[in-house]
Structures are given as C-alpha cells and as structure tokens.
Amino acid sequence: MALGRQGGSNGSRGDLAAIEGRMLVLEVVAMTSLAMVLDTSDEGNARIGKGVLNLIQEAVENKCREMGVSPTTADVAQSYVEELVSTALETLYPKQH
C-alpha cells in the first residue's frame, strides 16, 4: 500500500498528516476487528479468540524478524499488539464504576 502524495499535501507536514490519518483508521479497524473476534460469548469463541491473538503475536514477531528491525522496535511492536488487544477488551467489557 503506497503512501502516495495526495492533493493539497505540501511536504513533510502533509505527508505526516497522511500517515497519521491512515494510522488512526488502521487502529480503529484493528480494535473493532479484535473486539468482534474476542467476543467470548461461549467456549468455542473463546478458543477462537485466543488462537487469533496467538496468530497476531506470532505474525508480528515473524514480520519483525523478516524486516530485520532492531530489538527495541520489535519490543515496541509487541507492546503495541498488547495495547490494541487490551483496548479491544476494554471496549467489549467496559469497567463499571
């Protein structure tokens, strides 16, 4: 997926806005998708949800290795996976005050 220059983009500010906008959309899609998969209404769904989480964590680990990123970057990526999952679970099961 290319981040081609869009109309009205003027250098690094426009490029950064395009990246930020895309990241925002990807986060919302990821959290919504995770929330739907992690909806553990019954035992079958719980197993599927756990399997999906493991698959995502492994895929991120494999992609980091494939890209040859630094250990720090790989740690940040894994932490981000945990953050997305946590946010998805909080969306599904909000804490009652």
C-alpha positions as CSV (number, residue, x, y, z in Angstrom):
1,M,0.0,0.0,0.0
2,A,1.7,3.2,-1.2
3,L,1.5,6.4,0.7
4,G,1.4,8.5,-2.5
5,R,1.3,12.2,-2.2
6,Q,-2.3,13.4,-2.0
7,G,-3.7,16.6,-3.4
8,G,-3.0,19.5,-1.1
9,S,-0.1,17.8,0.6
10,N,2.8,20.2,0.9
11,G,5.9,18.4,2.0
12,S,6.5,16.8,5.3
13,R,3.5,18.3,7.1
14,G,1.1,16.9,4.6
15,D,2.9,13.6,4.5
16,L,2.8,13.3,8.3
17,A,-0.9,14.2,8.3
18,A,-1.5,11.4,5.7
19,I,0.4,8.9,7.8
20,E,-1.4,10.0,11.0
21,G,-4.8,9.7,9.3
22,R,-4.0,6.2,8.0
23,M,-2.7,5.1,11.3
24,L,-5.9,6.3,13.0
25,V,-8.0,4.3,10.6
26,L,-5.9,1.2,10.9
27,E,-6.1,1.4,14.7
28,V,-9.9,1.7,14.6
29,V,-10.2,-1.1,12.2
30,A,-7.8,-3.3,14.2
31,M,-9.6,-2.6,17.5
32,T,-13.0,-3.2,16.1
33,S,-12.0,-6.4,14.4
34,L,-10.3,-7.6,17.6
35,A,-13.3,-6.8,19.6
36,M,-15.5,-8.8,17.3
37,V,-13.1,-11.8,17.3
38,L,-12.6,-11.6,21.1
39,D,-16.3,-11.6,21.9
40,T,-16.1,-14.7,24.1
41,S,-19.8,-15.4,24.5
42,D,-19.3,-19.1,24.5
43,E,-16.4,-21.6,24.9
44,G,-15.9,-22.1,21.2
45,N,-15.5,-18.3,20.6
46,A,-13.1,-18.1,23.5
47,R,-10.8,-20.7,21.9
48,I,-11.0,-18.9,18.5
49,G,-10.2,-15.6,20.1
50,K,-7.1,-17.0,21.9
51,G,-6.0,-18.6,18.6
52,V,-6.3,-15.3,16.8
53,L,-4.3,-13.5,19.5
54,N,-1.5,-16.0,19.3
55,L,-1.6,-15.8,15.5
56,I,-1.3,-12.0,15.6
57,Q,1.6,-12.0,18.1
58,E,3.4,-14.6,16.0
59,A,2.8,-12.7,12.8
60,V,4.2,-9.5,14.3
61,E,7.2,-11.4,15.6
62,N,7.8,-13.0,12.2
63,K,7.4,-9.7,10.4
64,C,9.9,-8.0,12.7
65,R,12.4,-10.8,12.0
66,E,11.7,-10.7,8.3
67,M,12.3,-6.9,8.2
68,G,15.4,-7.1,10.4
69,V,14.2,-4.4,12.8
70,S,16.1,-3.7,15.9
71,P,15.2,-5.5,19.2
72,T,13.8,-2.2,20.5
73,T,11.5,-1.8,17.5
74,A,10.4,-5.5,17.9
75,D,9.6,-4.9,21.6
76,V,7.6,-1.7,20.7
77,A,5.6,-3.7,18.1
78,Q,4.8,-6.5,20.6
79,S,3.8,-3.9,23.2
80,Y,1.5,-2.3,20.7
81,V,-0.2,-5.6,20.0
82,E,-0.8,-6.0,23.7
83,E,-2.2,-2.4,23.8
84,L,-4.6,-3.0,20.9
85,V,-5.8,-6.2,22.5
86,S,-6.3,-4.5,25.8
87,T,-8.2,-1.6,24.3
88,A,-10.4,-4.0,22.3
89,L,-11.2,-6.0,25.5
90,E,-12.0,-2.8,27.4
91,T,-14.3,-1.8,24.6
92,L,-16.1,-5.2,24.9
93,Y,-16.1,-5.3,28.7
94,P,-16.0,-1.7,30.0
95,K,-15.3,-1.3,33.7
96,Q,-18.4,-0.3,35.6
97,H,-17.8,2.4,38.2
